[in-house]
Amino acid sequence: MTIRAEAQGTLRNVGIFAHVDAGKTTTTEQMLYQSGHIRALGSVDAGTAQTDWLDVERERGISVRAAVTRFAWNGAAINLVDTPGHVDFLSEVERSLRVMDGAVLVVSAVEGVQAQTEIIWQALRELGIPTILYVNKMDRIGADADRVLAELRRLLSPAAVPVAAPVGAEGDFAGTVDLLDAEAAAAQPWAASWRLALLEAAAEQDEALLEAYLEAGVLDEREAARVLTDGARRSALFPVLFGASGRGLGVTELMDAIVTYLPAAAGSTEGPASGVVFKMERDPVMGKIAYVRLYEGTIRNRDAVYNHTRDVYDKVTQIRRVHGAKSEDIGVLAAGDIAAVYGLSRARIGDVLGSPEGVPGEKRLAVPLLTVQVQWGSEADYPAVVAAFQELADEDPLLDLQWLQDERELHLKVMGPIQMEVLTSILLSRFKLAVTFGAPSVIYKETPAMAGEGFVAYLAPKPCWAILRFAIEPGERGSGLVYKSLARGERLLESYQNEVARRVPEALQQGLRGWEVTDLSVTLVEGEHHVWHTHPLDFVIATPMGIMNGLANVGTKLLEPLLRFRMSVPEEYGGKVMNELVVMRGEFDAPVLRQERMELEGLLPVATSLDFPARLGAMTKGRGTLTTFFAGYRECPPDVDVSRPRRGVNPLDEAKYILSMRNAMSG
């Protein structure tokens, strides 16, 4: 008989994550079907999956947006968020991670651990989210449970512990046996070593249990189940299960594991509300839809909800439970739960509702490395294209839409070519607009070349008075902006200091070469206002002038984005590929030979490797594999110097800048 620890609580908030094509959406579909939530099984390939309901998802057979659904299993309600697997849609994964209490990370039994698998795993660990590892596609040719388990332990965590063992593999895969069930495991002799490893992992979670195990050589299975559950919920160990979701095998055991090994949602329904908006959509009739995870309190229809981030109140018109493309009015959202809230017209993704206490921070995963210009065929479409992209940027702030009204241009930040294709498709199907994109260019950054000062005395034309002195210093790579003020309150009012603090990040969006300035510390050393002449907006104008004066004094270095890569090619192509890497300014470790294939790991500049995946396929006759993920920014070689046109007037041209800012403010 299978022994399960008692499930605590009745609600689970679980994200399901994977590298693209590991079978994540198929697994979600099977859970909805086997739990009785849907009557007919949908298909990703046929475009009928419940959580892939956008036209572009059904056409392409990939998820591009996180989708929320809900089902019941073993007395627990489970909010399941199906996230995209393609790296171009990593921002959707990033936002979903923030509101999860537990996670299922799907890994292909054929391909094993891939680039996106590692990125998500690292984020899950940094956020401390308990995780189940589900090895899917055990029925495919090339499926190898032992190899994938070894990879999970080597590349993810040595605390990856199988709680079930596969029965057969490839065409002979027939399901799994529970390793906590001695009788079932005994029927599979090869499962003995896995069961032993499981019991040892359980014993190591508890000193008294370990002592008893070492003395007696056996372990009470109920005690083992208890400590395994406790260890999994503390992220001290990570249960591994196996399945073939396409055939529905292993999915019931996965749902059992979700209820057993992942923690229940916490929070009190009493007291003030506390929640976060993690996803936005737009309904053509009802307007904005804000997906909210509530941590404390209760929100009801017609409540006035305080948006802490925006410092505004919005009235809730409706609260709905979402199931893919369908939804139902539930009227109330209680602590621990997730729902779609209508009426929050001024909300944005990431906004904190009510009290910020208890709302977890976010983990940045997605870093757009390319910028593109939007192009439209008819000049008459221009206003509609602007409005459409403003709506899409609300739903995905990482697009960082730049609308240059004077030049009549739109620029976006993107993750890669698939995202651009999907945006084109969404514009056509949703807005009936045909757009294309210019050639993507790499997003560089700047950083101070040395330490120095920036100074501005904005004293004319009257009335105005704003004096600022900044100290600017280079920072550690990856440190971003560190800002502080040493100005005395009697010389510069706190309200003016706060205005300066708000404006410094904006002023650093365009450096001497037009790129964002990063990895620096900026200190407001001193400042001065005038009791009669200072206008509150004077520091809005003065701050960028002081910052740009400082950057002109210290100079800036150009930084370029890098990718960490892992590559495997047939041995005969190894020399050719390594030569290509050297030409691209790549750096790599000594190659490793495994079964007539050469494996390489290292760093590649994004700028030199944009078309490398296609060239690698041609060089190796399609037999090379390449996985890449963002590794950070570093200083460019001296012969690389790339600028981009500045948007707006340069604050270094103080007279022209003051005039343009004053005109804009008065307008």
Buried (B, 14 or more C-beta within 10 A) or exposed (E): EEBBBEBEBBBBBBBBBBBBBBBBBBBBBBBBBBBEBBEEBBBBEEBBBBBBBBBBBBEBBBBBBBBBBBBEBBEBBBBBBBBBBBBBBBBBBBBBBBBBBBBBBBBBBBBBBBBBBBBBBBBBBEBEBBBBBBBBBBBBEEBBBEEBBEBBBEBBBEBBBBBBBBBBBBEEBBBBBBBBBBEBBEEBEEBEEBBEBBBBBBBBBBEEBBEBBEEEEEBBBEBBBBBBBBBBBEBBBBBBBBBBBBBBBBBBBBBBBBBBBBBBBEBEBEEEBBBBBBBBBEEEEEEBBBBBBBBBBBBEBEBEBBBBBBEBEBEBBBBBBBBBEEBEEBBBBBBBBBBBBBBBEEBBBBBBBBBEEBBBEBBEBBBBBBBBBBEBEEEEBEEBBBEBBEBBBBBBBBBBBBBEEEEEBBBBBBBBBBBBBBBBBBBBEBBEBBBEBEEBBBBBBBBBBEBBBBBBBBBEEEEBBBBBBBBBBBBEEEEEBEBEBEBEEEEBBEEBBEBBBEBBBEBBBBBBBBBBBBBBBBBBBBBBBBEEEBBEBBBBBBBBBBBBBBBBBBEBBBBBBBBBBBBBBBEEBBEEBBEBBEEBBBEBEEBEEEEEBBBBBBBBBBBBBBEBEEBBBEBBEEBBBBBBBBBEBEEBEEEBEBEBEBBEBBBBEBEEBBEBBBEEEEE
